[in-house]
């Protein structure tokens, strides 16, 4: 008795339409993926390269009911001037203090400062709102 073949002979009829569609889908997906990665990279570079002043809060200490001391570390271009805004919040999340810290030391690229933020009520946190160059 002879065995009955369940498949078509290989190579006789070419690739199926499904295989061609799969290949096109893979190519389109790869092109879109590379485009997305390039776009995210471009926007990230543009955002970072456009910033002349950046900062972070190293630590803060609630000194009293009406004052918070904030250790601020600023990194900037040597010729950049501007300011950074620091605020403090109460336990309920309400802003109770805000201070604009000038950053205008020419020739320096890194500045460490401890600033005192006066508050209108007991503060529980301090945060950096942002920095901007002039």
Backbone as XML, in Angstrom:
<?xml version="1.0"?>
<chain id="A" units="angstrom">
  <residue number="1" name="UNK">
    <atom name="N" x="0.807" y="-1.168" z="0.000"/>
    <atom name="CA" x="0.000" y="0.000" z="0.000"/>
    <atom name="C" x="0.863" y="1.248" z="0.000"/>
  </residue>
  <residue number="2" name="UNK">
    <atom name="N" x="0.456" y="2.247" z="-0.690"/>
    <atom name="CA" x="1.232" y="3.483" z="-0.738"/>
    <atom name="C" x="0.657" y="4.511" z="0.219"/>
  </residue>
  <residue number="3" name="UNK">
    <atom name="N" x="1.557" y="5.335" z="0.736"/>
    <atom name="CA" x="1.143" y="6.374" z="1.687"/>
    <atom name="C" x="0.571" y="7.567" z="0.932"/>
  </residue>
  <residue number="4" name="UNK">
    <atom name="N" x="-0.459" y="8.155" z="1.477"/>
    <atom name="CA" x="-1.098" y="9.323" z="0.858"/>
    <atom name="C" x="-0.407" y="10.580" z="1.380"/>
  </residue>
  <residue number="5" name="UNK">
    <atom name="N" x="-0.006" y="11.449" z="0.471"/>
    <atom name="CA" x="0.648" y="12.694" z="0.873"/>
    <atom name="C" x="-0.394" y="13.689" z="1.371"/>
  </residue>
  <residue number="6" name="UNK">
    <atom name="N" x="-0.065" y="14.363" z="2.472"/>
    <atom name="CA" x="-0.955" y="15.360" z="3.040"/>
    <atom name="C" x="-0.568" y="16.780" z="2.625"/>
  </residue>
  <residue number="7" name="UNK">
    <atom name="N" x="0.642" y="16.968" z="2.122"/>
    <atom name="CA" x="1.122" y="18.298" z="1.765"/>
    <atom name="C" x="1.418" y="18.365" z="0.279"/>
  </residue>
  <residue number="8" name="UNK">
    <atom name="N" x="1.495" y="19.570" z="-0.221"/>
    <atom name="CA" x="1.884" y="19.771" z="-1.611"/>
    <atom name="C" x="3.372" y="19.540" z="-1.739"/>
  </residue>
  <residue number="9" name="UNK">
    <atom name="N" x="3.838" y="19.141" z="-2.885"/>
    <atom name="CA" x="5.280" y="18.976" z="-3.074"/>
    <atom name="C" x="6.004" y="20.310" z="-2.912"/>
  </residue>
  <residue number="10" name="UNK">
    <atom name="N" x="7.128" y="20.290" z="-2.167"/>
    <atom name="CA" x="7.858" y="21.518" z="-1.893"/>
    <atom name="C" x="8.461" y="22.098" z="-3.164"/>
  </residue>
  <residue number="11" name="UNK">
    <atom name="N" x="8.424" y="23.436" z="-3.287"/>
    <atom name="CA" x="9.052" y="24.111" z="-4.388"/>
    <atom name="C" x="8.259" y="24.092" z="-5.679"/>
  </residue>
  <residue number="12" name="UNK">
    <atom name="N" x="7.207" y="23.354" z="-5.763"/>
    <atom name="CA" x="6.482" y="23.247" z="-7.020"/>
    <atom name="C" x="5.580" y="24.453" z="-7.277"/>
  </residue>
  <residue number="13" name="UNK">
    <atom name="N" x="4.951" y="24.980" z="-6.254"/>
    <atom name="CA" x="3.953" y="26.029" z="-6.458"/>
    <atom name="C" x="4.402" y="27.402" z="-5.952"/>
  </residue>
  <residue number="14" name="UNK">
    <atom name="N" x="5.626" y="27.595" z="-5.520"/>
    <atom name="CA" x="6.097" y="28.887" z="-5.005"/>
    <atom name="C" x="5.617" y="29.138" z="-3.587"/>
  </residue>
  <residue number="15" name="UNK">
    <atom name="N" x="5.875" y="30.356" z="-3.131"/>
    <atom name="CA" x="5.448" y="30.690" z="-1.763"/>
    <atom name="C" x="3.969" y="31.010" z="-1.732"/>
  </residue>
  <residue number="16" name="UNK">
    <atom name="N" x="3.357" y="30.731" z="-0.619"/>
    <atom name="CA" x="1.929" y="31.005" z="-0.498"/>
    <atom name="C" x="1.697" y="32.491" z="-0.255"/>
  </residue>
  <residue number="17" name="UNK">
    <atom name="N" x="0.484" y="32.908" z="-0.430"/>
    <atom name="CA" x="0.122" y="34.318" z="-0.217"/>
    <atom name="C" x="0.319" y="34.701" z="1.251"/>
  </residue>
  <residue number="18" name="UNK">
    <atom name="N" x="0.096" y="33.779" z="2.161"/>
    <atom name="CA" x="0.283" y="34.059" z="3.585"/>
    <atom name="C" x="1.746" y="34.349" z="3.894"/>
  </residue>
  <residue number="19" name="UNK">
    <atom name="N" x="2.651" y="33.612" z="3.287"/>
    <atom name="CA" x="4.079" y="33.842" z="3.530"/>
    <atom name="C" x="4.502" y="35.203" z="2.991"/>
  </residue>
  <residue number="20" name="UNK">
    <atom name="N" x="3.978" y="35.596" z="1.824"/>
    <atom name="CA" x="4.301" y="36.912" z="1.268"/>
    <atom name="C" x="3.751" y="38.018" z="2.167"/>
  </residue>
  <residue number="21" name="UNK">
    <atom name="N" x="2.541" y="37.850" z="2.669"/>
    <atom name="CA" x="1.931" y="38.845" z="3.553"/>
    <atom name="C" x="2.714" y="38.942" z="4.859"/>
  </residue>
  <residue number="22" name="UNK">
    <atom name="N" x="3.151" y="37.786" z="5.380"/>
    <atom name="CA" x="3.944" y="37.796" z="6.616"/>
    <atom name="C" x="5.252" y="38.556" z="6.412"/>
  </residue>
  <residue number="23" name="UNK">
    <atom name="N" x="5.895" y="38.345" z="5.285"/>
    <atom name="CA" x="7.163" y="39.032" z="5.000"/>
    <atom name="C" x="6.956" y="40.537" z="4.896"/>
  </residue>
  <residue number="24" name="UNK">
    <atom name="N" x="5.899" y="40.957" z="4.202"/>
    <atom name="CA" x="5.604" y="42.389" z="4.075"/>
    <atom name="C" x="5.313" y="42.992" z="5.449"/>
  </residue>
  <residue number="25" name="UNK">
    <atom name="N" x="4.580" y="42.274" z="6.257"/>
    <atom name="CA" x="4.239" y="42.760" z="7.599"/>
    <atom name="C" x="5.488" y="42.907" z="8.460"/>
  </residue>
  <residue number="26" name="UNK">
    <atom name="N" x="6.411" y="41.965" z="8.359"/>
    <atom name="CA" x="7.664" y="42.049" z="9.114"/>
    <atom name="C" x="8.500" y="43.245" z="8.667"/>
  </residue>
  <residue number="27" name="UNK">
    <atom name="N" x="8.566" y="43.474" z="7.360"/>
    <atom name="CA" x="9.343" y="44.612" z="6.842"/>
    <atom name="C" x="8.722" y="45.930" z="7.299"/>
  </residue>
  <residue number="28" name="UNK">
    <atom name="N" x="7.407" y="46.063" z="7.175"/>
    <atom name="CA" x="6.729" y="47.287" z="7.607"/>
    <atom name="C" x="6.919" y="47.500" z="9.112"/>
  </residue>
  <residue number="29" name="UNK">
    <atom name="N" x="6.790" y="46.441" z="9.909"/>
    <atom name="CA" x="6.989" y="46.543" z="11.351"/>
    <atom name="C" x="8.402" y="46.971" z="11.708"/>
  </residue>
  <residue number="30" name="UNK">
    <atom name="N" x="9.394" y="46.421" z="11.006"/>
    <atom name="CA" x="10.787" y="46.791" z="11.273"/>
    <atom name="C" x="11.040" y="48.259" z="10.927"/>
  </residue>
  <residue number="31" name="UNK">
    <atom name="N" x="10.514" y="48.711" z="9.783"/>
    <atom name="CA" x="10.701" y="50.113" z="9.378"/>
    <atom name="C" x="10.031" y="51.052" z="10.382"/>
  </residue>
  <residue number="32" name="UNK">
    <atom name="N" x="8.809" y="50.735" z="10.794"/>
    <atom name="CA" x="8.117" y="51.575" z="11.781"/>
    <atom name="C" x="8.837" y="51.558" z="13.131"/>
  </residue>
  <residue number="33" name="UNK">
    <atom name="N" x="9.350" y="50.410" z="13.542"/>
    <atom name="CA" x="10.086" y="50.314" z="14.806"/>
    <atom name="C" x="11.348" y="51.159" z="14.793"/>
  </residue>
  <residue number="34" name="UNK">
    <atom name="N" x="12.109" y="51.082" z="13.696"/>
    <atom name="CA" x="13.324" y="51.893" z="13.576"/>
    <atom name="C" x="12.968" y="53.379" z="13.563"/>
  </residue>
  <residue number="35" name="UNK">
    <atom name="N" x="11.883" y="53.734" z="12.872"/>
    <atom name="CA" x="11.446" y="55.134" z="12.844"/>
    <atom name="C" x="11.049" y="55.641" z="14.221"/>
  </residue>
  <residue number="36" name="UNK">
    <atom name="N" x="10.348" y="54.814" z="14.988"/>
    <atom name="CA" x="9.933" y="55.208" z="16.341"/>
    <atom name="C" x="11.138" y="55.399" z="17.253"/>
  </residue>
  <residue number="37" name="UNK">
    <atom name="N" x="12.090" y="54.470" z="17.196"/>
    <atom name="CA" x="13.295" y="54.598" z="18.022"/>
    <atom name="C" x="14.076" y="55.862" z="17.641"/>
  </residue>
  <residue number="38" name="UNK">
    <atom name="N" x="14.177" y="56.146" z="16.348"/>
    <atom name="CA" x="14.886" y="57.349" z="15.897"/>
    <atom name="C" x="14.174" y="58.608" z="16.379"/>
  </residue>
  <residue number="39" name="UNK">
    <atom name="N" x="12.848" y="58.623" z="16.322"/>
    <atom name="CA" x="12.090" y="59.799" z="16.752"/>
    <atom name="C" x="12.244" y="60.030" z="18.256"/>
  </residue>
  <residue number="40" name="UNK">
    <atom name="N" x="12.140" y="58.978" z="19.055"/>
    <atom name="CA" x="12.312" y="59.119" z="20.505"/>
    <atom name="C" x="13.727" y="59.596" z="20.828"/>
  </residue>
  <residue number="41" name="UNK">
    <atom name="N" x="14.724" y="59.049" z="20.130"/>
    <atom name="CA" x="16.103" y="59.492" z="20.333"/>
    <atom name="C" x="16.285" y="60.959" z="19.988"/>
  </residue>
  <residue number="42" name="UNK">
    <atom name="N" x="15.691" y="61.386" z="18.889"/>
    <atom name="CA" x="15.809" y="62.791" z="18.472"/>
    <atom name="C" x="15.167" y="63.724" z="19.497"/>
  </residue>
  <residue number="43" name="UNK">
    <atom name="N" x="13.951" y="63.405" z="19.937"/>
    <atom name="CA" x="13.284" y="64.249" z="20.929"/>
    <atom name="C" x="14.057" y="64.267" z="22.249"/>
  </residue>
  <residue number="44" name="UNK">
    <atom name="N" x="14.587" y="63.116" z="22.664"/>
    <atom name="CA" x="15.374" y="63.066" z="23.903"/>
    <atom name="C" x="16.626" y="63.903" z="23.806"/>
  </residue>
  <residue number="45" name="UNK">
    <atom name="N" x="17.334" y="63.795" z="22.707"/>
    <atom name="CA" x="18.544" y="64.600" z="22.518"/>
    <atom name="C" x="18.210" y="66.085" z="22.486"/>
  </residue>
  <residue number="46" name="UNK">
    <atom name="N" x="17.156" y="66.451" z="21.783"/>
    <atom name="CA" x="16.769" y="67.857" z="21.684"/>
    <atom name="C" x="16.397" y="68.413" z="23.057"/>
  </residue>
  <residue number="47" name="UNK">
    <atom name="N" x="15.715" y="67.612" z="23.876"/>
    <atom name="CA" x="15.329" y="68.059" z="25.217"/>
    <atom name="C" x="16.554" y="68.260" z="26.099"/>
  </residue>
  <residue number="48" name="UNK">
    <atom name="N" x="17.467" y="67.297" z="26.080"/>
    <atom name="CA" x="18.658" y="67.386" z="26.932"/>
    <atom name="C" x="19.603" y="68.473" z="26.445"/>
  </residue>
  <residue number="49" name="UNK">
    <atom name="N" x="19.818" y="68.565" z="25.135"/>
    <atom name="CA" x="20.744" y="69.558" z="24.588"/>
    <atom name="C" x="20.206" y="70.973" z="24.774"/>
  </residue>
  <residue number="50" name="UNK">
    <atom name="N" x="18.877" y="71.114" z="24.853"/>
    <atom name="CA" x="18.285" y="72.443" z="25.001"/>
    <atom name="C" x="18.350" y="72.985" z="26.421"/>
  </residue>
  <residue number="51" name="UNK">
    <atom name="N" x="18.650" y="72.145" z="27.395"/>
    <atom name="CA" x="18.702" y="72.596" z="28.778"/>
    <atom name="C" x="20.093" y="73.120" z="29.103"/>
  </residue>
  <residue number="52" name="UNK">
    <atom name="N" x="20.154" y="74.347" z="29.563"/>
    <atom name="CA" x="21.429" y="74.910" z="29.971"/>
    <atom name="C" x="21.604" y="74.822" z="31.479"/>
  </residue>
  <residue number="53" name="UNK">
    <atom name="N" x="20.499" y="74.672" z="32.204"/>
    <atom name="CA" x="20.541" y="74.600" z="33.665"/>
    <atom name="C" x="19.682" y="73.416" z="34.113"/>
  </residue>
  <residue number="54" name="UNK">
    <atom name="N" x="20.252" y="72.566" z="34.954"/>
    <atom name="CA" x="19.477" y="71.499" z="35.574"/>
    <atom name="C" x="19.888" y="71.413" z="37.040"/>
  </residue>
  <residue number="55" name="UNK">
    <atom name="N" x="19.005" y="70.886" z="37.854"/>
    <atom name="CA" x="19.281" y="70.836" z="39.289"/>
    <atom name="C" x="18.570" y="69.649" z="39.907"/>
  </residue>
  <residue number="56" name="UNK">
    <atom name="N" x="18.967" y="69.349" z="41.128"/>
    <atom name="CA" x="18.272" y="68.339" z="41.913"/>
    <atom name="C" x="18.415" y="68.670" z="43.383"/>
  </residue>
  <residue number="57" name="UNK">
    <atom name="N" x="17.446" y="68.246" z="44.146"/>
    <atom name="CA" x="17.495" y="68.428" z="45.595"/>
    <atom name="C" x="18.221" y="67.228" z="46.176"/>
  </residue>
  <residue number="58" name="UNK">
    <atom name="N" x="19.321" y="67.503" z="46.874"/>
    <atom name="CA" x="20.094" y="66.439" z="47.506"/>
    <atom name="C" x="19.396" y="65.987" z="48.787"/>
  </residue>
  <residue number="59" name="UNK">
    <atom name="N" x="18.994" y="66.943" z="49.593"/>
    <atom name="CA" x="18.249" y="66.625" z="50.810"/>
    <atom name="C" x="17.537" y="67.878" z="51.289"/>
  </residue>
  <residue number="60" name="UNK">
    <atom name="N" x="16.592" y="67.701" z="52.196"/>
    <atom name="CA" x="15.928" y="68.848" z="52.823"/>
    <atom name="C" x="15.708" y="68.539" z="54.285"/>
  </residue>
  <residue number="61" name="UNK">
    <atom name="N" x="15.563" y="69.610" z="55.070"/>
    <atom name="CA" x="15.365" y="69.469" z="56.505"/>
    <atom name="C" x="14.314" y="70.477" z="56.936"/>
  </residue>
  <residue number="62" name="UNK">
    <atom name="N" x="13.272" y="70.006" z="57.598"/>
    <atom name="CA" x="12.265" y="70.903" z="58.137"/>
    <atom name="C" x="12.835" y="71.468" z="59.430"/>
  </residue>
  <residue number="63" name="UNK">
    <atom name="N" x="13.364" y="72.698" z="59.344"/>
    <atom name="CA" x="14.080" y="73.308" z="60.464"/>
    <atom name="C" x="13.127" y="73.764" z="61.565"/>
  </residue>
  <residue number="64" name="UNK">
    <atom name="N" x="11.980" y="74.293" z="61.176"/>
    <atom name="CA" x="11.001" y="74.752" z="62.162"/>
    <atom name="C" x="9.628" y="74.772" z="61.496"/>
  </residue>
  <residue number="65" name="UNK">
    <atom name="N" x="8.643" y="75.296" z="62.216"/>
    <atom name="CA" x="7.286" y="75.343" z="61.675"/>
    <atom name="C" x="7.166" y="76.329" z="60.518"/>
  </residue>
  <residue number="66" name="UNK">
    <atom name="N" x="8.130" y="77.234" z="60.398"/>
    <atom name="CA" x="8.032" y="78.223" z="59.317"/>
    <atom name="C" x="9.276" y="78.274" z="58.422"/>
  </residue>
  <residue number="67" name="UNK">
    <atom name="N" x="10.065" y="77.182" z="58.393"/>
    <atom name="CA" x="11.261" y="77.187" z="57.552"/>
    <atom name="C" x="11.684" y="75.763" z="57.171"/>
  </residue>
  <residue number="68" name="UNK">
    <atom name="N" x="12.102" y="75.625" z="55.908"/>
    <atom name="CA" x="12.659" y="74.372" z="55.398"/>
    <atom name="C" x="14.004" y="74.710" z="54.772"/>
  </residue>
  <residue number="69" name="UNK">
    <atom name="N" x="15.041" y="73.948" z="55.136"/>
    <atom name="CA" x="16.352" y="74.136" z="54.528"/>
    <atom name="C" x="16.523" y="73.077" z="53.435"/>
  </residue>
  <residue number="70" name="UNK">
    <atom name="N" x="16.914" y="73.549" z="52.248"/>
    <atom name="CA" x="17.018" y="72.672" z="51.086"/>
    <atom name="C" x="18.440" y="72.729" z="50.547"/>
  </residue>
  <residue number="71" name="UNK">
    <atom name="N" x="19.069" y="71.548" z="50.393"/>
    <atom name="CA" x="20.395" y="71.453" z="49.762"/>
    <atom name="C" x="20.153" y="71.217" z="48.277"/>
  </residue>
  <residue number="72" name="UNK">
    <atom name="N" x="20.526" y="72.207" z="47.470"/>
    <atom name="CA" x="20.271" y="72.200" z="46.032"/>
    <atom name="C" x="21.589" y="72.085" z="45.280"/>
  </residue>
  <residue number="73" name="UNK">
    <atom name="N" x="21.661" y="71.159" z="44.341"/>
    <atom name="CA" x="22.843" y="71.018" z="43.487"/>
    <atom name="C" x="22.446" y="71.402" z="42.069"/>
  </residue>
  <residue number="74" name="UNK">
    <atom name="N" x="23.126" y="72.404" z="41.510"/>
    <atom name="CA" x="22.804" y="72.932" z="40.183"/>
    <atom name="C" x="23.962" y="72.634" z="39.244"/>
  </residue>
  <residue number="75" name="UNK">
    <atom name="N" x="23.631" y="72.142" z="38.049"/>
    <atom name="CA" x="24.615" y="71.943" z="36.982"/>
    <atom name="C" x="24.201" y="72.822" z="35.816"/>
  </residue>
  <residue number="76" name="UNK">
    <atom name="N" x="25.178" y="73.542" z="35.245"/>
    <atom name="CA" x="24.852" y="74.482" z="34.190"/>
    <atom name="C" x="26.043" y="74.676" z="33.267"/>
  </residue>
  <residue number="77" name="UNK">
    <atom name="N" x="25.792" y="75.311" z="32.119"/>
    <atom name="CA" x="26.881" y="75.735" z="31.257"/>
    <atom name="C" x="27.631" y="76.852" z="31.961"/>
  </residue>
  <residue number="78" name="UNK">
    <atom name="N" x="28.902" y="77.019" z="31.651"/>
    <atom name="CA" x="29.729" y="78.018" z="32.334"/>
    <atom name="C" x="29.197" y="79.439" z="32.152"/>
  </residue>
  <residue number="79" name="UNK">
    <atom name="N" x="28.580" y="79.727" z="31.018"/>
    <atom name="CA" x="28.101" y="81.081" z="30.764"/>
    <atom name="C" x="26.610" y="81.252" z="31.029"/>
  </residue>
  <residue number="80" name="UNK">
    <atom name="N" x="25.922" y="80.230" z="31.489"/>
    <atom name="CA" x="24.470" y="80.290" z="31.680"/>
    <atom name="C" x="24.117" y="81.005" z="32.980"/>
  </residue>
  <residue number="81" name="UNK">
    <atom name="N" x="23.036" y="81.758" z="32.921"/>
    <atom name="CA" x="22.444" y="82.375" z="34.112"/>
    <atom name="C" x="20.957" y="82.076" z="34.082"/>
  </residue>
  <residue number="82" name="UNK">
    <atom name="N" x="20.352" y="82.098" z="35.237"/>
    <atom name="CA" x="18.926" y="81.819" z="35.320"/>
    <atom name="C" x="18.509" y="81.646" z="36.752"/>
  </residue>
  <residue number="83" name="UNK">
    <atom name="N" x="17.490" y="80.811" z="36.967"/>
    <atom name="CA" x="17.019" y="80.569" z="38.323"/>
    <atom name="C" x="16.307" y="79.225" z="38.394"/>
  </residue>
  <residue number="84" name="UNK">
    <atom name="N" x="16.217" y="78.715" z="39.619"/>
    <atom name="CA" x="15.500" y="77.476" z="39.907"/>
    <atom name="C" x="14.444" y="77.773" z="40.958"/>
  </residue>
  <residue number="85" name="UNK">
    <atom name="N" x="13.316" y="77.125" z="40.852"/>
    <atom name="CA" x="12.217" y="77.333" z="41.788"/>
    <atom name="C" x="12.084" y="76.097" z="42.670"/>
  </residue>
  <residue number="86" name="UNK">
    <atom name="N" x="12.066" y="76.337" z="43.988"/>
    <atom name="CA" x="11.910" y="75.282" z="44.991"/>
    <atom name="C" x="10.638" y="75.593" z="45.766"/>
  </residue>
  <residue number="87" name="UNK">
    <atom name="N" x="9.858" y="74.558" z="46.058"/>
    <atom name="CA" x="8.660" y="74.783" z="46.872"/>
    <atom name="C" x="8.558" y="73.723" z="47.953"/>
  </residue>
  <residue number="88" name="UNK">
    <atom name="N" x="7.791" y="74.055" z="48.989"/>
    <atom name="CA" x="7.548" y="73.093" z="50.067"/>
    <atom name="C" x="6.043" y="72.912" z="50.207"/>
  </residue>
  <residue number="89" name="UNK">
    <atom name="N" x="5.681" y="71.731" z="50.658"/>
    <atom name="CA" x="4.265" y="71.385" z="50.784"/>
    <atom name="C" x="3.960" y="70.900" z="52.198"/>
  </residue>
  <residue number="90" name="UNK">
    <atom name="N" x="2.715" y="71.070" z="52.577"/>
    <atom name="CA" x="2.261" y="70.588" z="53.881"/>
    <atom name="C" x="1.878" y="69.120" z="53.762"/>
  </residue>
  <residue number="91" name="UNK">
    <atom name="N" x="1.461" y="68.535" z="54.851"/>
    <atom name="CA" x="1.068" y="67.127" z="54.864"/>
    <atom name="C" x="-0.138" y="66.876" z="53.960"/>
  </residue>
  <residue number="92" name="UNK">
    <atom name="N" x="-1.006" y="67.875" z="53.814"/>
    <atom name="CA" x="-2.180" y="67.743" z="52.959"/>
    <atom name="C" x="-1.854" y="67.940" z="51.479"/>
  </residue>
  <residue number="93" name="UNK">
    <atom name="N" x="-0.621" y="68.333" z="51.161"/>
    <atom name="CA" x="-0.226" y="68.551" z="49.778"/>
    <atom name="C" x="-0.344" y="69.991" z="49.317"/>
  </residue>
  <residue number="94" name="UNK">
    <atom name="N" x="-0.731" y="70.883" z="50.207"/>
    <atom name="CA" x="-0.888" y="72.297" z="49.872"/>
    <atom name="C" x="0.491" y="72.956" z="49.868"/>
  </residue>
  <residue number="95" name="UNK">
    <atom name="N" x="0.731" y="73.808" z="48.881"/>
    <atom name="CA" x="1.996" y="74.543" z="48.840"/>
    <atom name="C" x="2.006" y="75.586" z="49.950"/>
  </residue>
  <residue number="96" name="UNK">
    <atom name="N" x="3.041" y="75.517" z="50.807"/>
    <atom name="CA" x="3.138" y="76.459" z="51.926"/>
    <atom name="C" x="4.364" y="77.362" z="51.827"/>
  </residue>
  <residue number="97" name="UNK">
    <atom name="N" x="5.214" y="77.121" z="50.836"/>
    <atom name="CA" x="6.385" y="77.973" z="50.646"/>
    <atom name="C" x="6.964" y="77.803" z="49.258"/>
  </residue>
  <residue number="98" name="UNK">
    <atom name="N" x="7.518" y="78.892" z="48.728"/>
    <atom name="CA" x="8.118" y="78.872" z="47.389"/>
    <atom name="C" x="9.263" y="79.867" z="47.380"/>
  </residue>
  <residue number="99" name="UNK">
    <atom name="N" x="10.351" y="79.470" z="46.715"/>
    <atom name="CA" x="11.524" y="80.336" z="46.630"/>
    <atom name="C" x="12.153" y="80.204" z="45.252"/>
  </residue>
  <residue number="100" name="UNK">
    <atom name="N" x="12.446" y="81.343" z="44.631"/>
    <atom name="CA" x="13.169" y="81.351" z="43.362"/>
    <atom name="C" x="14.639" y="81.607" z="43.686"/>
  </residue>
  <residue number="101" name="UNK">
    <atom name="N" x="15.484" y="80.642" z="43.354"/>
    <atom name="CA" x="16.914" y="80.691" z="43.676"/>
    <atom name="C" x="17.679" y="81.154" z="42.431"/>
  </residue>
  <residue number="102" name="UNK">
    <atom name="N" x="18.340" y="82.312" z="42.488"/>
    <atom name="CA" x="19.105" y="82.759" z="41.315"/>
    <atom name="C" x="20.352" y="81.899" z="41.107"/>
  </residue>
  <residue number="103" name="UNK">
    <atom name="N" x="20.645" y="81.613" z="39.846"/>
    <atom name="CA" x="21.822" y="80.828" z="39.466"/>
    <atom name="C" x="22.602" y="81.704" z="38.499"/>
  </residue>
  <residue number="104" name="UNK">
    <atom name="N" x="23.524" y="82.487" z="39.026"/>
    <atom name="CA" x="24.201" y="83.467" z="38.172"/>
    <atom name="C" x="25.690" y="83.603" z="38.487"/>
  </residue>
  <residue number="105" name="UNK">
    <atom name="N" x="26.329" y="82.511" z="38.801"/>
    <atom name="CA" x="27.769" y="82.547" z="39.050"/>
    <atom name="C" x="28.500" y="82.231" z="37.749"/>
  </residue>
  <residue number="106" name="UNK">
    <atom name="N" x="29.023" y="83.251" z="37.076"/>
    <atom name="CA" x="29.695" y="82.997" z="35.793"/>
    <atom name="C" x="30.966" y="82.178" z="35.983"/>
  </residue>
  <residue number="107" name="UNK">
    <atom name="N" x="31.229" y="81.317" z="35.026"/>
    <atom name="CA" x="32.437" y="80.500" z="35.057"/>
    <atom name="C" x="32.293" y="79.197" z="35.809"/>
  </residue>
  <residue number="108" name="UNK">
    <atom name="N" x="31.258" y="79.043" z="36.611"/>
    <atom name="CA" x="31.066" y="77.803" z="37.366"/>
    <atom name="C" x="30.067" y="76.912" z="36.650"/>
  </residue>
  <residue number="109" name="UNK">
    <atom name="N" x="30.331" y="75.621" z="36.657"/>
    <atom name="CA" x="29.413" y="74.677" z="36.025"/>
    <atom name="C" x="28.628" y="73.859" z="37.045"/>
  </residue>
  <residue number="110" name="UNK">
    <atom name="N" x="29.039" y="73.893" z="38.304"/>
    <atom name="CA" x="28.335" y="73.157" z="39.353"/>
    <atom name="C" x="28.257" y="74.022" z="40.592"/>
  </residue>
  <residue number="111" name="UNK">
    <atom name="N" x="27.075" y="74.157" z="41.145"/>
    <atom name="CA" x="26.856" y="75.000" z="42.320"/>
    <atom name="C" x="26.106" y="74.176" z="43.358"/>
  </residue>
  <residue number="112" name="UNK">
    <atom name="N" x="26.636" y="74.117" z="44.584"/>
    <atom name="CA" x="25.958" y="73.507" z="45.727"/>
    <atom name="C" x="25.538" y="74.624" z="46.660"/>
  </residue>
  <residue number="113" name="UNK">
    <atom name="N" x="24.241" y="74.692" z="46.962"/>
    <atom name="CA" x="23.746" y="75.725" z="47.868"/>
    <atom name="C" x="22.738" y="75.136" z="48.829"/>
  </residue>
  <residue number="114" name="UNK">
    <atom name="N" x="22.736" y="75.669" z="50.027"/>
    <atom name="CA" x="21.684" y="75.364" z="50.994"/>
    <atom name="C" x="20.854" y="76.628" z="51.117"/>
  </residue>
  <residue number="115" name="UNK">
    <atom name="N" x="19.574" y="76.530" z="50.763"/>
    <atom name="CA" x="18.686" y="77.692" z="50.794"/>
    <atom name="C" x="17.601" y="77.469" z="51.837"/>
  </residue>
  <residue number="116" name="UNK">
    <atom name="N" x="17.103" y="78.572" z="52.368"/>
    <atom name="CA" x="16.026" y="78.521" z="53.364"/>
    <atom name="C" x="14.730" y="78.959" z="52.703"/>
  </residue>
  <residue number="117" name="UNK">
    <atom name="N" x="13.737" y="78.089" z="52.749"/>
    <atom name="CA" x="12.421" y="78.392" z="52.197"/>
    <atom name="C" x="11.504" y="78.716" z="53.370"/>
  </residue>
  <residue number="118" name="UNK">
    <atom name="N" x="11.021" y="79.945" z="53.410"/>
    <atom name="CA" x="10.066" y="80.355" z="54.453"/>
    <atom name="C" x="8.697" y="79.773" z="54.131"/>
  </residue>
  <residue number="119" name="UNK">
    <atom name="N" x="8.013" y="79.271" z="55.146"/>
    <atom name="CA" x="6.715" y="78.644" z="54.937"/>
    <atom name="C" x="5.638" y="79.344" z="55.749"/>
  </residue>
  <residue number="120" name="UNK">
    <atom name="N" x="4.400" y="79.207" z="55.303"/>
    <atom name="CA" x="3.270" y="79.804" z="56.010"/>
    <atom name="C" x="2.643" y="78.838" z="57.004"/>
  </residue>
  <residue number="121" name="UNK">
    <atom name="N" x="3.018" y="77.555" z="56.921"/>
    <atom name="CA" x="2.527" y="76.529" z="57.839"/>
    <atom name="C" x="3.589" y="75.441" z="57.931"/>
  </residue>
  <residue number="122" name="UNK">
    <atom name="N" x="3.346" y="74.451" z="58.760"/>
    <atom name="CA" x="4.293" y="73.349" z="58.922"/>
    <atom name="C" x="4.446" y="72.593" z="57.601"/>
  </residue>
  <residue number="123" name="UNK">
    <atom name="N" x="5.669" y="72.490" z="57.110"/>
    <atom name="CA" x="5.945" y="71.775" z="55.857"/>
    <atom name="C" x="6.402" y="70.353" z="56.154"/>
  </residue>
  <residue number="124" name="UNK">
    <atom name="N" x="6.139" y="69.448" z="55.202"/>
    <atom name="CA" x="6.599" y="68.070" z="55.341"/>
    <atom name="C" x="7.484" y="67.634" z="54.179"/>
  </residue>
  <residue number="125" name="UNK">
    <atom name="N" x="7.554" y="68.440" z="53.131"/>
    <atom name="CA" x="8.376" y="68.060" z="51.985"/>
    <atom name="C" x="8.882" y="69.299" z="51.260"/>
  </residue>
  <residue number="126" name="UNK">
    <atom name="N" x="9.878" y="69.073" z="50.427"/>
    <atom name="CA" x="10.402" y="70.113" z="49.548"/>
    <atom name="C" x="10.643" y="69.477" z="48.191"/>
  </residue>
  <residue number="127" name="UNK">
    <atom name="N" x="10.390" y="70.239" z="47.132"/>
    <atom name="CA" x="10.577" y="69.707" z="45.790"/>
    <atom name="C" x="11.041" y="70.797" z="44.841"/>
  </residue>
  <residue number="128" name="UNK">
    <atom name="N" x="11.736" y="70.363" z="43.804"/>
    <atom name="CA" x="12.214" y="71.260" z="42.776"/>
    <atom name="C" x="11.140" y="71.366" z="41.715"/>
  </residue>
  <residue number="129" name="UNK">
    <atom name="N" x="10.663" y="72.587" z="41.471"/>
    <atom name="CA" x="9.642" y="72.800" z="40.447"/>
    <atom name="C" x="10.299" y="72.793" z="39.076"/>
  </residue>
  <residue number="130" name="UNK">
    <atom name="N" x="11.450" y="73.465" z="38.954"/>
    <atom name="CA" x="12.147" y="73.483" z="37.680"/>
    <atom name="C" x="13.163" y="74.615" z="37.625"/>
  </residue>
  <residue number="131" name="UNK">
    <atom name="N" x="13.953" y="74.612" z="36.554"/>
    <atom name="CA" x="14.964" y="75.636" z="36.329"/>
    <atom name="C" x="14.786" y="76.203" z="34.935"/>
  </residue>
  <residue number="132" name="UNK">
    <atom name="N" x="15.128" y="77.466" z="34.778"/>
    <atom name="CA" x="15.076" y="78.065" z="33.443"/>
    <atom name="C" x="16.253" y="79.036" z="33.292"/>
  </residue>
  <residue number="133" name="UNK">
    <atom name="N" x="16.739" y="79.120" z="32.071"/>
    <atom name="CA" x="17.853" y="80.006" z="31.771"/>
    <atom name="C" x="17.297" y="81.347" z="31.282"/>
  </residue>
  <residue number="134" name="UNK">
    <atom name="N" x="18.107" y="82.376" z="31.472"/>
    <atom name="CA" x="17.717" y="83.705" z="30.963"/>
    <atom name="C" x="18.366" y="83.962" z="29.658"/>
  </residue>
</chain>
